Amino acid sequence: LRMRLTPDLIEEACQFVNPLKERELDLRAKKIQVIENLACTSDQFDCIDFSDNEIKRLDGFPLLSRLTMLLLNNNKVCRLSEDLYASIPNLQTLILTGNNLEELSDLQGLERLTKLKYLSLMRNPVTTKAKYRFYVIHHCPSVTVLDYKRVRLQERNTAKKMFGGKQARKEAEKVKTFVPGEPVKKGPTPQDKEAIRAAIAKASSLDEIRRLELMLSSGSIPGF
């Protein structure tokens, strides 16, 4: 049984103030397939948790200028709207761990999210692409923590050399290492856990520590 994201479902969902003192709407595990009807929230939330649903496309948002965090781990997301910047312009944290994004070109919808700082694409097929990390670093320059690892200046310089020229898109699509039909691991790997432990240990502020811990407690890394 699949559920529509109706105004009634939104109204009945759990709403609370999270550890970051942000208003959060909990829409986890509702078997939602399509994002819709969020206009009825009247832009009252800083964070919306869509984890553990069946969402395939990241689109359908009205203008939600207050929204700064979206949690979508363990869905089926394979497409990102190229107009996300217009509807969620102040998004700072986007967790897409455990989805179905396959190609570097599938990430173009992130490029104009100019306030995006924290991004996780762990356990998506696209992460197996050669030069994946450098591609994201170059095309999403505002991101400071990618897959729970801080972006270093040396990485930015390498990414600029790699993708800064006219042949950037051609270079991005040159190498394909993901084999169609190959299963994508949904469970946390030892590397996943170690990456997040390291990120918390190296966090430079209390806010960053709380944000990372919130991602963990909300299920961004199941079983952690």
Salt bridges, closest charged atoms under 4 A:
GLU22 OE2 - ARG211 NH2 3.68
GLU36 OE1 - ARG4 NH2 2.94
ASP46 OD1 - ARG66 NE 3.03
ASP49 OD2 - ARG28 NH1 3.49
ASP52 OD2 - ARG28 NH2 3.08
GLU54 OE1 - ARG2 NE 3.14
ASP59 OD2 - ARG57 NE 2.88
GLU103 OE1 - LYS129 NZ 3.05
ASP106 OD1 - ARG79 NH1 3.84
GLU155 OE2 - ARG133 NE 2.71
GLU171 OE2 - LYS131 NZ 2.23
GLU171 OE1 - LYS174 NZ 2.82
ASP192 OD2 - ARG123 NH1 2.78
ASP207 OD2 - ARG211 NE 3.97
GLU208 OE1 - ARG150 NH2 2.66
